[in-house]
């Protein structure tokens, strides 16, 4: 196709600044995590480890509708790992379970969005 105006070659690449935005988001997320209380920081560490273990091509956390039972079992594994820590003794059982679920679902959501952006497709095309 012929254009009367000059178009530089890099305009052919859609969203050239996409990865700069992703890095800025990651820095912002790390800053906010540094403000977490110590108990929440320890739970977040275990959540990230569990998500790292489940982060592979074809993982069920990237299904369009993740299995609720699988997410429940992930929460149970994290609960078993953090229940022996001294900071967790002050937290009641239900509150700790809720904290684990919120942090896990937020981390999975963040990873799903990052993966979809890197692949160049929106959430509506999962």
Residue pairs with C-beta under 8 A, 6 or more apart in sequence:
10 16
14 120
15 120
18 117
22 114
22 117
22 118
29 110
33 41
33 44
36 44
38 87
39 85
39 87
39 88
39 90
39 91
39 99
40 99
40 103
42 82
42 85
42 87
42 88
43 78
43 82
43 96
43 99
43 100
43 103
44 103
44 107
46 78
46 81
46 82
47 78
47 100
47 103
47 104
47 107
48 107
50 74
50 77
50 78
50 104
51 61
51 104
51 107
51 108
51 111
54 60
54 61
54 74
55 61
55 111
60 66
60 67
60 70
61 70
61 108
61 111
61 112
62 112
62 115
64 126
66 108
71 101
71 104
71 105
71 108
74 104
75 97
75 100
75 101
75 104
78 100
78 104
79 96
79 97
79 100
82 88
82 96
82 100
83 96
88 96
91 99
112 123
113 123
116 122
116 123
116 126
